[in-house]
Amino acid sequence: RSQDASELLHEDLVVVDQRVEPAKKAAQVLYKKLQGCMQSQPGLEAEKRMKKLPLMLLSISMAESLKDFDAESSIR
């Protein structure tokens, strides 16, 4: 989205665009983490594996992404 395009948008559309942006950002981060979940990391010690476990990183990313959403957001 360019700055010129946002100036041309109706005020309601700008508000909606601002509410959608956190969902878009969260989806991009989670997509990358999900890709990591599809790959295994053999050969690591159990403790190190838990720290680098893709599902753990995914859950942490999901929790951090919730901070960007409004309290009344349906995704939250």
C-alpha positions in Angstrom: 0.0 0.0 0.0 1.5 3.3 -1.0 1.0 6.5 0.9 -0.8 8.1 -2.1 -3.3 5.2 -2.2 -4.2 5.7 1.4 -4.8 9.4 0.9 -7.4 8.4 -1.8 -9.2 5.9 0.4 -12.3 6.7 2.2 -11.8 7.2 5.9 -13.6 3.9 6.8 -11.4 1.9 4.4 -8.3 3.4 6.1 -9.6 2.2 9.5 -10.3 -1.3 8.1 -6.9 -1.4 6.5 -5.3 -0.5 9.8 -7.3 -3.3 11.5 -6.3 -5.9 8.9 -2.6 -5.1 9.0 -1.9 -7.0 12.3 -3.6 -10.1 10.9 -1.5 -9.9 7.7 1.7 -9.5 9.7 0.8 -12.4 12.0 -0.1 -14.6 9.0 3.3 -13.9 7.4 5.2 -14.7 10.6 3.2 -17.8 11.3 3.6 -19.0 7.7 7.3 -19.0 8.2 7.1 -20.8 11.5 4.8 -23.4 10.0 7.3 -24.0 7.2 9.9 -24.7 10.0 7.5 -27.3 11.5 7.6 -29.3 8.3 11.3 -29.8 8.7 12.9 -32.0 11.4 16.2 -31.4 13.1 17.7 -34.8 13.8 20.8 -35.2 15.9 20.2 -32.6 18.5 20.2 -33.4 22.2 16.8 -33.6 23.8 17.1 -30.3 25.8 18.4 -28.4 22.8 15.7 -29.9 20.6 13.0 -28.6 23.0 14.4 -25.1 22.8 14.5 -25.2 19.0 11.3 -27.2 18.5 9.4 -25.6 15.6 6.0 -26.1 17.3 7.3 -24.2 20.4 8.6 -21.4 18.2 5.2 -21.3 16.4 3.2 -21.1 19.7 5.5 -18.3 20.9 5.0 -16.4 17.7 1.3 -16.8 17.8 1.2 -15.5 21.4 3.4 -12.5 20.4 1.2 -11.7 17.4 -1.9 -11.4 19.6 -0.4 -8.3 21.2 -1.0 -6.4 17.9 -4.7 -7.1 17.8 -7.4 -4.9 19.3 -9.3 -6.4 22.3 -12.5 -6.6 20.2 -10.8 -8.3 17.3 -12.5 -11.5 16.2 -9.1 -13.2 15.6 -8.0 -12.5 19.1 
